[in-house]
Amino acid sequence: RDPSSCDFVFPSNTQGISRNHCKLQFNPQTQMFVLYDLGSSYGTFLGNGQKLTANVAEKLYAGDTFYLCDTNNRFAVTKE
């Protein structure tokens, strides 16, 4: 939700989304994404419902999904 430090910003009234909720990076050499929960209040989850541990890297590949707080905030990672 913090436009000064985030590339993707939710409206300020979106419930369950922290100011700096998570970080997603892509490594072109490994063709892999890395997702981190940044200590969010309501959590970051893999598509299968597994909650990420704060500040622990989780590998994702093209086609994998994750969500923030609840499944209404679901994302799919792609290389396109």
DAFENJO-V18729 format. One record per backbone hydrogen bond with DSSP energy under -1.0 kcal/mol. NH is the residue of the N-H (numbers start at 1). CO is the residue of the C=O. If there is no record, write none. Layout:
NH CO
NH CO
//
This chain:
2 19
5 2
6 2
14 11
17 14
23 36
25 34
27 32
31 27
32 27
33 60
34 25
35 58
36 23
38 21
45 67
46 50
47 65
49 46
52 44
55 37
56 53
58 35
60 33
63 77
64 61
66 75
67 45
68 73
69 43
70 68
73 70
75 66
77 64
//
